[in-house]
Amino acid sequence: MFKQHSRIFHFTLVIGDIVLTFTAFVVAFYLRFYSGFFAQVEIPDYNSYVIMCIAAPILTVISFYMLNIYQTRRIESVFIDLMPILSSSVILVLSLSAITFYYRETSFSRLTFILFGITFFILVGFERILIRSVLKYLRRKGLNVKRLLLVGAGDIADRLINTLTRNKSFGYQIVGIIDDHNTNSYYPKQHGVKIIGRTKELARTVHENHIDKVIITLPIRAYDKICRIVEKCEYEGIESEIVPDYFKIIQPKTNIKNLEGLPIVSVRSLPTDNAGYTIAKRAFDFVFSSSVIVLGMPVFLLIALIVKLTSPGPVFFSQERIGINRKRFKMYKFRTMRVAPPSESDVTWTTNNDNRRTWIGTILRKTSLDELPQFWNVLRGDMSIVGPRPERPYFAQQFKDRFPKYMVRHQIKTGITGWAQVNGWRGDTSIQKRLEYDLYYLENWSFLFDLKIIGLTLFKSLNDNNAY
């Protein structure tokens, strides 16, 4: 019955998307030719746009299936569909524009297609947020709930029960647990979840309790039993999922690759695994850094002149740092201290009220203007605008020995600023905490996250009363 309702809902969703796509095209046509917001042109014949009104909904459904937008996502955010819908809107605009090259009888308005893409994203995006919000509300009220049976009453089940109990909006009701051991009276006491059978009673338990899904929470050492349970679930036609016992090793966001039918699970999924990330990130870095260098050239020259005139030595301070894939590069800053032996600066930390600092160096540090030459490193490709802090080889080796995951942060480009930097301004957090922030950034990267970090960096730079 539950699957039947799901199919009806799915069909209704497709029909809704078709209607909204058609509506978006009509709205775009009205905005372009009748709203008065844009330059007046000759209004084309409606019939010439009929083919586009027919093609757009068909392309919408196809692109939504390609991008898995119709996939059930009970445990995801209500905003989970926005990026796929944005991608779909771009695909629609490009596809409709491509169609016009083969339909020469009419000169189509490209602005209409752009307006369609924007309207489509707004309408369908709002629809998805509304639907997922309503569904989460209904699930919290006990409607649209899936009945779960857990197999295995160990630590994994404990963690899963805690999570599902806290998040009623996921829409899962744990009916009970089947387990082959009698050592789990803990569950009824803490969660109200009881052991209702043994694994050999799976079929009977599933049918008697009207189970919608079986989640296997057995330890990896019970591999043979897991295989038998999966086969039994498939035989009975019941959906089954496995919570892997090695979740402490692999991260929540990971990739599964197919090697001629052999699944390979990556331990940690990083944004650099995606070619789109590499291209987009580099393009953003190039545009941002070149803009700062060009627009800020008068400031660069003024600082360079003051540094040169106020103390003997070079304008720039360069130091070897560890970058992406553990490659070394020269990082540049405006010099803020009197010239010291290279070996000393490579193995000593900068401290508050360092007596080596020049008066202009104090101002540059306080305002973070000493970091400006690093935009040259970004332009060259040594660094990124946002990323983990680049460390000196001497300290990187020390941190690597103390913190086994330290070098994971060097699998992406280091940055002028980053999540660890804005949360530990001027290095006032422990190395362990900085590492945690860096790993969080790696696993949760997005352009919005980068923009947030850049905004926080500017805010903290302008409001920093404790810089040194």
C-alpha positions in Angstrom: 0.0 0.0 0.0 2.8 2.4 0.9 4.5 1.8 -2.5 1.2 2.3 -4.3 0.8 5.7 -2.5 4.4 6.6 -3.4 3.7 5.9 -7.1 0.6 8.1 -7.1 2.5 10.9 -5.4 5.4 10.5 -7.9 3.0 10.7 -10.8 1.3 13.7 -9.3 4.7 15.4 -8.9 5.5 14.8 -12.6 2.2 16.3 -13.6 2.8 19.3 -11.3 6.3 19.9 -12.9 4.8 19.8 -16.4 2.2 22.4 -15.4 4.7 24.6 -13.7 7.1 24.4 -16.7 4.3 25.5 -19.0 3.3 28.3 -16.6 6.9 29.5 -16.4 7.1 29.8 -20.2 3.8 31.7 -20.3 5.0 34.1 -17.6 8.4 34.6 -19.4 6.5 35.3 -22.6 4.3 37.9 -20.9 7.2 39.5 -19.1 9.2 39.9 -22.3 6.5 41.2 -24.6 3.6 42.6 -22.5 5.0 43.7 -19.0 6.7 46.9 -20.3 9.8 46.0 -18.3 11.9 45.5 -21.4 12.3 47.4 -24.7 9.3 47.1 -27.0 9.6 44.9 -30.0 7.2 43.4 -32.4 5.1 40.8 -30.6 5.6 37.4 -32.3 2.9 35.0 -33.4 1.9 32.8 -30.4 1.9 29.8 -32.6 5.6 30.1 -33.2 6.2 29.5 -29.5 3.9 26.5 -29.2 6.7 24.1 -30.1 8.7 25.5 -27.2 5.8 25.2 -24.8 5.6 21.5 -25.7 9.3 20.8 -25.7 10.0 22.6 -22.3 7.9 20.2 -20.1 9.2 17.2 -21.9 12.8 18.3 -21.4 12.0 19.2 -17.7 10.9 15.6 -16.9 13.8 14.1 -18.8 16.4 16.4 -17.0 14.7 15.7 -13.6 15.1 12.0 -14.1 18.7 12.5 -15.2 19.5 14.5 -12.1 17.6 12.2 -9.7 15.3 15.0 -8.6 12.4 12.5 -8.3 14.4 10.4 -5.8 12.9 10.1 -2.3 14.9 12.1 0.2 13.3 11.7 3.6 16.4 12.5 5.6 17.6 15.4 3.5 17.1 19.2 3.9 14.0 20.8 2.3 16.5 22.7 0.2 18.2 19.6 -1.2 16.6 20.0 -4.7 17.5 23.6 -5.3 20.9 23.0 -6.9 19.6 20.2 -9.2 16.7 22.4 -10.2 19.1 25.2 -11.0 21.2 22.8 -13.1 18.0 21.7 -14.8 17.0 25.3 -15.6 20.3 25.9 -17.3 19.9 22.7 -19.3 16.4 23.8 -20.4 17.6 27.3 -21.5 20.5 25.8 -23.5 18.3 23.1 -25.0 15.6 25.4 -26.1 18.2 27.8 -27.6 19.7 24.8 -29.4 16.3 23.9 -30.8 15.9 27.3 -32.4 18.9 26.7 -34.6 16.9 24.0 -36.4 13.6 26.0 -36.5 14.4 28.9 -38.8 10.9 30.0 -39.6 10.8 32.4 -36.6 13.4 34.5 -34.9 13.0 33.6 -31.2 13.8 35.9 -28.3 16.8 34.7 -26.3 15.7 37.0 -23.5 12.4 35.1 -23.3 14.4 31.8 -22.7 16.5 33.5 -20.0 13.4 34.8 -18.3 11.9 31.3 -18.6 14.9 29.8 -16.8 14.7 32.2 -13.9 10.9 31.9 -13.6 11.2 28.1 -13.8 13.8 28.0 -11.0 11.7 30.2 -8.8 8.4 28.3 -9.3 9.7 24.8 -9.2 12.2 25.5 -6.4 9.4 27.0 -4.3 7.2 24.0 -5.1 9.8 21.5 -4.0 10.5 23.4 -0.7 6.8 23.7 0.0 6.2 20.0 -0.7 9.1 18.8 1.4 8.2 21.1 4.2 4.6 19.8 4.2 5.8 16.2 4.1 8.1 16.8 7.0 5.3 18.4 9.0 3.0 15.4 8.2 5.6 12.9 9.3 6.1 14.7 12.6 2.3 14.3 13.1 2.6 10.5 12.4 1.4 10.5 8.8 3.4 9.2 5.8 5.5 7.1 8.1 7.5 4.0 7.2 7.6 1.1 9.6 11.2 -0.1 10.2 12.6 -3.4 11.5 16.2 -3.4 12.7 18.4 -6.5 12.5 21.0 -6.4 15.2 20.9 -4.7 18.6 24.4 -3.4 19.0 26.1 0.0 19.0 25.1 0.7 15.4 21.4 0.2 16.2 21.8 2.3 19.3 23.1 5.2 17.2 20.5 4.8 14.6 17.6 4.7 17.1 18.9 7.8 18.7 19.0 9.6 15.4 15.6 8.6 14.2 14.0 9.2 17.6 15.3 12.8 17.6 14.2 13.5 14.0 10.5 12.6 13.7 10.3 14.5 10.4 12.3 11.7 8.7 9.1 9.7 9.0 10.4 6.4 10.3 8.8 4.3 13.1 11.0 1.6 14.6 8.7 -1.3 15.2 11.3 -3.5 16.9 14.6 -5.3 16.6 15.4 -8.9 15.8 18.6 -10.2 17.3 20.0 -13.6 18.2 21.2 -12.6 21.7 19.3 -12.0 24.9 21.5 -9.2 26.3 19.6 -6.2 25.1 17.0 -5.2 27.7 18.7 -1.8 27.4 16.5 -0.9 24.4 13.1 -1.0 25.9 14.4 1.0 28.9 16.1 3.7 26.9 14.1 3.9 23.6 10.9 2.0 24.0 12.2 -0.4 21.3 11.9 -4.1 22.0 13.5 -7.2 20.6 10.6 -9.0 18.9 12.3 -12.0 17.4 15.3 -13.8 16.1 16.9 -13.5 12.7 15.5 -16.9 11.6 12.0 -15.4 12.2 12.6 -12.5 9.8 9.8 -13.5 7.3 7.2 -14.0 9.9 8.1 -10.8 11.8 8.0 -8.7 8.6 4.5 -9.9 7.6 3.0 -9.8 11.1 4.1 -6.3 11.8 3.6 -4.9 8.3 7.2 -3.8 7.9 8.0 -1.4 5.0 11.8 -1.5 5.3 14.5 -3.6 7.1 17.7 -1.9 8.2 20.6 -4.3 9.0 22.7 -3.0 11.9 24.9 -6.1 12.5 28.7 -5.8 13.0 30.9 -6.6 10.0 32.0 -9.8 11.7 28.5 -11.2 11.0 29.1 -10.9 7.3 27.6 -14.4 6.5 24.5 -13.6 8.5 24.1 -10.2 6.7 24.2 -12.0 3.3 21.5 -14.5 4.4 19.3 -11.7 5.7 19.7 -9.6 2.5 18.8 -12.7 0.4 15.8 -13.4 2.7 14.6 -9.8 2.3 14.8 -10.0 -1.5 12.9 -13.3 -1.4 10.1 -11.7 0.6 10.1 -8.6 -1.6 10.9 -6.3 1.3 13.3 -3.3 1.0 16.5 -3.6 2.9 19.4 -1.3 3.8 22.7 -1.8 5.6 24.4 0.6 8.0 28.1 -0.4 7.6 30.0 -1.2 10.7 33.0 0.8 9.4 31.2 4.2 9.5 33.9 5.3 12.0 36.4 5.0 9.2 34.5 6.2 6.1 32.9 9.7 6.1 29.1 10.4 5.5 29.9 11.9 2.1 31.7 9.3 0.1 31.9 7.8 -3.4 31.3 4.2 -4.5 33.1 3.4 -7.8 32.3 0.4 -10.0 35.3 -1.7 -11.1 33.7 -4.2 -13.5 31.0 -5.0 -10.9 33.2 -4.7 -7.9 32.2 -1.8 -5.7 35.0 0.3 -4.3 34.2 2.6 -1.4 36.4 5.7 -1.0 37.3 6.4 2.6 36.8 10.2 2.2 35.0 12.0 -0.6 36.7 15.3 -1.4 35.5 18.1 -3.7 38.6 17.7 -5.7 37.3 14.4 -6.9 34.9 16.4 -9.1 36.3 17.9 -12.3 33.5 20.6 -12.1 34.8 21.7 -8.7 38.4 22.0 -10.0 37.4 24.1 -13.0 34.9 26.3 -11.2 37.1 26.9 -8.2 40.1 27.8 -10.4 38.0 30.2 -12.5 36.7 31.9 -9.4 40.2 32.2 -7.9 41.6 33.6 -11.1 38.9 36.2 -11.5 38.9 37.2 -7.8 42.7 37.4 -7.5 43.3 39.3 -10.7 40.5 41.8 -9.8 42.1 42.4 -6.4 45.6 42.9 -7.9 44.4 45.2 -10.7 42.0 47.3 -8.5 44.3 47.3 -5.5 47.5 48.2 -7.4 47.7 51.7 -5.9 47.5 50.2 -2.4 50.1 47.6 -3.3 52.5 50.3 -4.5 52.0 52.5 -1.5 52.6 49.7 1.0 55.7 48.6 -0.9 57.1 52.1 -0.9 56.5 52.5 2.9 58.0 49.1 3.7 61.1 49.9 1.7 61.6 53.3 3.2 61.0 52.4 6.8 63.4 49.5 7.3 66.3 47.9 5.4 65.5 44.7 3.5 63.2 43.5 0.7 59.6 44.6 0.3 58.3 41.1 0.2 58.8 38.2 2.7 58.8 34.8 1.1 58.6 31.5 2.9 58.4 27.9 1.8 55.0 26.3 2.5 53.2 23.0 1.9 50.4 23.2 -0.7 48.1 20.8 -2.5 49.4 17.2 -2.8 52.2 18.1 -0.3 54.0 20.2 -3.0 56.1 23.0 -1.7 55.8 26.6 -3.0 57.0 30.0 -2.1 54.3 32.1 -0.3 54.6 35.9 -0.4 53.7 38.6 2.1 54.6 42.2 2.7 57.5 42.1 5.1 56.4 43.1 8.6 59.6 42.4 10.6 63.3 43.2 10.5 65.2 40.7 8.3 66.0 37.5 10.2 68.1 34.4 9.3 65.9 32.1 7.0 66.4 29.2 9.3 65.0 31.1 12.3 61.8 32.3 10.5 61.2 28.7 9.3 61.0 27.1 12.7 59.7 29.9 15.0 56.2 31.1 15.6 55.2 34.8 15.4 54.1 36.0 18.9 52.3 38.9 20.4 54.4 42.1 20.6 57.3 40.5 18.7 60.2 42.9 19.1 61.3 42.1 15.5 58.2 43.8 14.1 58.5 47.2 12.4 55.9 49.9 13.1 54.4 49.6 9.6 54.5 45.8 10.1 52.3 46.2 13.2 49.7 48.1 11.1 49.8 45.7 8.2 49.3 42.7 10.6 46.5 44.5 12.4 44.6 45.2 9.1 45.7 41.9 7.4 47.1 44.0 4.5 50.4 42.0 4.8 48.5 39.1 3.2 47.8 41.0 -0.1 50.7 39.5 -2.0 49.2 36.1 -1.5 46.8 37.0 -4.3 49.7 36.5 -6.6 50.1 33.0 -5.3 46.4 32.5 -6.0 46.8 33.9 -9.6 49.8 31.5 -10.2 47.7 28.5 -9.0 49.8 27.8 -5.8 46.9 28.7 -3.5 43.2 29.3 -3.5 41.2 32.2 -2.0 39.6 29.8 0.5 41.2 26.7 1.8 43.2 25.3 4.7 46.1 27.3 6.0 49.4 26.6 4.2 52.0 25.5 6.8 55.7 25.5 6.9 57.4 22.1 6.2 59.0 22.0 9.6 55.7 22.3 11.5 53.7 20.2 8.9 56.0 17.3 9.8 55.4 17.8 13.5 51.7 18.0 13.1 51.6 15.0 10.8 53.3 12.9 13.5 50.9 14.1 16.2 47.7 14.1 14.2 47.3 11.2 11.7 44.7 13.0 9.6 46.6 16.2 9.3 47.8 15.7 5.7 44.3 15.1 4.5 43.9 18.9 4.4 46.6 19.0 1.8 44.5 17.1 -0.7 43.1 20.5 -1.8 44.7 23.8 -2.4 45.6 25.8 0.7 44.0 29.2 1.0 44.5 32.8 2.0 41.5 32.3 4.4 39.5 29.4 5.4 36.9 27.9 7.9 39.6 27.2 10.4 41.0 30.7 10.1 37.8 32.5 10.6 36.9 30.3 13.6 40.3 30.7 15.1 41.2 34.2 14.3 44.9 35.0 14.4 45.7 31.4 15.5 43.9 31.4 18.9 42.7 27.8 18.6 44.5 24.5 19.1 46.0 22.5 16.1 43.5 19.7 16.8 40.6 22.2 16.5 42.0 23.8 13.4 42.2 20.3 11.8 38.6 19.6 12.7 37.5 22.8 11.0 39.6 22.0 7.9 38.2 18.5 7.6 34.7 19.9 8.0 35.4 22.4 5.2 36.6 19.6 2.9 33.6 17.5 3.5 31.0 20.3 3.2 32.4 22.5 0.5 30.1 24.7 -1.6 30.5 28.1 -3.3 28.0 29.5 -0.8 30.3 28.2 2.0 33.3 29.9 0.3 31.4 33.2 0.0 30.4 32.9 3.7 34.0 32.5 4.7 35.2 35.4 2.6 32.5 37.6 4.2 33.5 36.5 7.7 37.1 37.2 6.9 36.4 40.8 5.8 34.2 41.4 8.8 36.8 40.1 11.3 39.6 42.0 9.5 37.7 45.2 10.0 36.8 44.5 13.6 39.9 42.9 14.9 41.2 44.6 18.0 43.6 41.9 19.0 45.7 41.5 15.9 49.5 41.3 16.4 
